[in-house]
Amino acid sequence: MIYAVKMDDDGFKLRDSQEKLLWKIKLYPDKVKIADNEEMSGAYELKLKEEGRLKLERNDQEVTQIRLMENSEYTVGSYLVRGVGLSLSPGVLLIPEISEEHKVMIMAELLFHKR
């Protein structure tokens, strides 16, 4: 085992092979929070706004935003995104502290949870 996804009542955690927490993800009806600690301090928030705008915030400050396109492909940074609809999952690609491997795993889990 290299990584493990551990489910919680309100989200999931990505852990390494030694069970060390890498990322904690909390799922809410209107947003997703992502942090590298149990207390969720300094967490990133992904929020879907009107007209398909996805906002990335941290400490109540907007970091960036992108426009999602439900039925087409589009770019997020250097990534080509297609087939995810109006999911919050592409917002993970905007968080620089998350490694490429971890981004893919977190995005997959968010899509599984229909976020």
N, C-alpha and C positions, 0 to 999 in steps of 0.2 A: 504494500500500500504506500502510495506517495502522498495522497491527499484524501481527506474524508469530508463529506458533507453531513453535518449533524442537524437534524430537524428540531425545531423548538415550536412551541404553541403559536408564536407570533413571527416566525421567520426561520432562519437557518444560519449555521456557522460553517465556515471553511477552515479546516484544521490541517496541519501537516502530519507526517507519519509519526511524530512524537506527541501528537495530540495538542500541540501548541496552536493557539488561536491565531489565524491569519486575518480573517475578515468575519465580522458579524453583520448580518443583514436582517433588518426588521421590516416586516411587511405591514402596511397600513392600507386602508381603503383608497386613499388619495395620494399616497407617496410611498417611497422606499428609502430607508436610511441605511447607510453603509459606513462602518467604522472598523478600525483595527484594534479595538479594545472592548472589553465587556461592558464598560460604563457608557459606551457610545459617545464619549466626549470627542469633539471635533468631527462629528459625523457629517458625511455628505448626504444631501437629500435630493432625490430625483422626483420631480413633480410634473405631471402632464397638465398643461394649461389648455385654454381654448385654442381652437384651430390647429391642433396637433403640435403645439409648441412644448418641447420638453426642456424644463429648466433644471440646471444643476446649481444647488446652493450649498454653502457651508457657513456655519455660524451666522445664519440669517442674512447672508450676503450672497447675491447672485454671482456665480463663478462664470457661467456661460449658458447659452441656450442653443437648441437646434430645432429645426422644423422636421417633424416626422412625415413620411408619406406612406399612407396605408397600403397602396397597391403598386408601388414601384420601388426601384432601388435608388439609394442615395449614399453619399459619403459622409462619414463622421471622422474627421481628422484624416488619417491615411487608410481608413477601413471602408470597404464597400459593404453596405448593409442591404439585405433584401429578405423578404418573407417573414418579417416580424410584426407587420402591421403597426398599430399604435401602442406598442409595448414600451415600457420604461427601460427595458434591457439595453438598448443602444447607449443610454446615458452612462453606463459603466465604462464605455470606451473613452469617455472624457476625463476620467479620474487618473491623473498621472502616477499616483503612488501604487496603483494596482498593476501587478505584472501581467504580461500578455496571457500567460497560462491561467492565471486566476480570473482574468476578465472573461475568458471563454467559459470557465466553469460557473461563475456567478451569473452570466447571461443565460446559460442553459437552465439553471435553476429558476431564474426569474421567468423564463418562458414556460417552464413546466408548471409554475404556480400562476400562470396566465397574468403576469404583470408586465 
